[in-house]
Amino acid sequence: MNLRAAVALLPFSLLLARPAAAQPSTDIYLYDVVVKARTVVLLHPRNLTPRAGYDNQPFFHPTQPLLYYTASAEGGRTDLRVYNYHTGAGQALTATPEREYSPTLTDDQQAISCIIQRDNGQQDLGQYPLAGGPARVLINTLKVGYHAWITPSRLLVYALATPANELHDYDLATGRDTVVARHIGRSLKRMPHQAGALSFLEQTPAGPWLVRRYDAQTRAVTTLAPALEGAEDLAWTRNGLLLMSDGQRIYCRTPGARGRWRPVRVKGAALPLKKASRLALNLANNQLAVVVKE
């Protein structure tokens, strides 16, 4: 894997972009994880980003010990970074006058797709080749907030819209754009061992949030479970457990009517959770990244 910066530094005159709204100061903690049947155990917490500023939106490489994330930079910008949690080495992937968010490795593992926030308020979906080079814009007809890949040419998109944010099934090859749901949350995740199935959060008219399943083959939407109260981010274990956090603790449950939210087991040092939000679990299911407030 080539970890050199994907984008060269631009002249200082181009870095005088209008600053984005201030991001909260957050850190990314990494925990060792043991998953057995319906039990999740967390241990050995460590701070991967012990610095002031915004470090957020973690995404694991599926086969290498690499964690991609968004980090605040000078001038109100955010750039993408990668961290090797075996060696402790980190590297910038972008250094541009734009603001990049939500790094996601493409299926061919040759590029990072991300949200590119422009000075005019537009939020495009683009991708940066890991070998180096400028971004290629994939979607500029929606104000993209988050995304998850279904196939190499098709994805789910969280789009900012009025009167409610929307979930789109977008086909890059054909340009077909279908609205799947509205009043949705930001967490879009592939479901383990279910080809073409992704989960998202949707708010009911009565107020509570539900974890929903989207079948990309049939385009059917079904309910999996009520979301944990006060939570808006989730992760899936390899054996199909849901993980969410209420900001103070992490909980797990099985989908379905008989499941219930239970706090995960903790061994050793107390978890330094403070307004915990985003969760990411690696494919091997032995590392959990958790975003917490500094």
N, C-alpha and C positions, 0 to 999 in steps of 0.2 A: 504493500500500500504506500503510495507516494503521499507524504504528509507536508510537502512544501506548500507555501501559500499559493492559493488558486488564483489570486488576483493581485497584480502589482499595485504598489502604492501610487496614488494619483497625485498630481501637483497640488501644492497647498492651496492655490487659488480655487481649485475645484472642491475643496473640503469645507468651504464656507456655506454649507447648506443650512437651511432653516432648521433649527433643532426640533426634534420630536418632543412630545409631551414626556415629562420626567418619568422614568421607569422606577418601580420600587427596588430597593436594595435587597437582593436575594442571593442565596448560596445553594450549591448543589451538593448534597450529601450522598455518599455511596455506602450501602449496607451489604454485607454478605447475607445470603438468603438460603434457607433450606425449606423446600416444599415437599411434603409427604401427605398423600391423600388429601384430606380437607384441612390440613394444618400448615401454617406458614410461620416460620421462625426467622427473626431478624437479629443480627449480631454484628459487632465490630464496625460501628459507624465512623466515617471519616469524611472530613470536609475537603472536597476536591477543588473548591474555588475560594480560598480564604483571603478575600480582598474586598474592598468596598465597591459597591456597584451592583449592576444587574447581571446575574448569571442564571440562565433559565432555559426551559424548553429542551430537556435532554432527550437524545435519541441514540440507541445503541446500534453499532455495527453487528450484523447477525453472526459473523464468524471470527471477528478479530476483537481484541480487548480495547475497543475504541468507543468513546462517547462523544458525540457531536452536541453542541449547545450554542445558544445565543449569549453574547456578552456585550455589555456597554463599552463604548469607546469614546474617544475625545470628540468634542463638538456636538454632543447629543446624539451621536450615531450608535448603532449596534452592528456588530460584525459576527461572523460565525467562527467558532473555534472547534478543535478536536483535542481530546485528552486520552492518552494511553494509560489505563488504570493498572497495567502491569509494571510499566517502567516509570510512571509518574511524569512523563514528558507531555507538554502541551504545545500547540501550534495554532496560529491564526490561519484560517482558510480564506477569509475575505478582508479587505481593507479598502472600502469604497466610499464615495460620497453619499451613497444610499444607506438605507437601514434594512438589514436582513433579519428575518425571524424564522422560527420553526424549521430548522434543518432536518431533512429527511433523506436518507440514502435511497437512490433509485434502485430498481430491481436488478439492473445489470451491474450495480456497485461501481459505476464509473463516474457518477455525478451526485451532487447534493442539490435537491430541489428545496426551495425556500420561498417565503414571502418577501418581496422587495417593496418596501414602502418608499414612495416618491415624495418629493417636496410639495407637490400639489395635492397630496392626500390620497392619491391612487395607491392601491396595493395589488401588485401583479404577482402571479406565480411564475418563477423563473428557475433555472438550474445552472449551477456552476460545475464545469468538468473538474474532477479531482486532479487531473494531470496539469491543470492550469488553463487560463483563458477567461474571456468575458462571459457574462451570463447570457443565456438564451431564454427569451421570454416565451412562456408556454400559454399563459392565459392573461389577457389584459382587458377583458370585457366584463369582468366581475371585480368587486372589491374583496379580494381573497383574504381570509383571516387564518384559516388552518386547512390542512389537506392530508389525505392518506391515499396511497396507491392501491388500486384494485388489480390492474394489469400494467404492463409497461406503457400502455397508451391510454389508460382510463383511470380516473380517480374520483374520490369523493372530495368535495370542496365545501367548507364552511364559508359562506359569503355574507358580508355585512349588507343588510338590506333594510328597507322600510316597508311595512311597520315592524317586521320581525326578521331576525337573521334566518338564513335559509341553508338547507343542505342540498347540494347539487351533485348529480352524477354526470360527470363531464368526460366526453370521449374526444381525446386530442386528434385521433386519426380522422374522424368524421365531422367533428365540430358539434355533435349532438349534445345538447345541454338540457337536462331534465331536473326539475325541482322535486326532491324526494320528500322533504319535510320542512316545517317552519318552527320557530320558537325552539331552536336547538342550542345545545351547549358546545363548547370548544373541543371536547375530547373525542377524537375519531381514531379508532383502533381496529386493526385486523384481529380476527378471532382465531385462536389456535386450532389447527387441524380441521378447518372448515374453509375450503377453497371458495373465494369470492364472497365471504361473509365478513362484514365489518359491524362494529358497534358504535352507537352514538347516544347522546343524551337528548331527551326531548321533554319540554315542560308541558304538562297537561293543562287544560283550561281551568281546572280547580287550583292549580298552583304547584303541586308536587312534581318532581322530575322522575322520569323513567329511563332505565337503560334499555335501549332498543337495538334490534338486529336488522341489518339490511342485507338481503340476499341479492347480490349483483347479477346473478343469472336469471332469477325470476322477477327481480325488482320488488319483491314482497318485503314488508316491514312488520316485524312482530315484537312483542314485549318480552324481555328477559327477566327483569327484576325492577323493583323500586330502587332508585338511587339512594345512597347514604345521605341523610339529611345534612345540609350544609356543605356538600361536596360537589365539585364540578369536573374532576379529573379521575380517570380510572386506568388500570392496567390489568392484563390477563396473565395468569400463570399458564404454563404449558398444559396442565391437566384441567384447565377450564374454570379456575377460581377467579372471581372478581376481586380486585383490590381498590379501595378508595380511602380517602382521609378526610376527617372533619376539621382538619387544621391542627389538632393536638395529638391524635393517635391515628394509626393505620388499621383498617378493618378488612376482613375478607368474608366472602360468602359464595355459595353455589347459586347459579341462576335457577329460576323456577319458583313456584309458589311455596315450596317447603323450605327454601333457603332463608337464612337470617344473617344479618351483619354481626360479626364477632371480632373483637380486637385480636390482632395477630400476637403471637407470643414473642417475647423479647428476652434475650439472654445477655448477660454482662452489663455493660454500661448503659445507663438510661439514654433513650433516644433524645437528641437535642432538637425536637420538633417545635417550631414556632410558626404558626400559620402555614403549615405544610400544604402544598397545592399539587403541582404536577408530579406524576409518577411515571417511571419507565422501568421495565423489567427486561433484562437481556434474554436472548433466545435460549441460553443454557439454563436459565432460571436460577442462577446463583448470585446475581448482582441486581440490586434495586437502587435506582437513582430517585431521590426525593428533593424537590425544591422547597426551601424554607426561607422565611424572612430573617434577615440578619439581626 
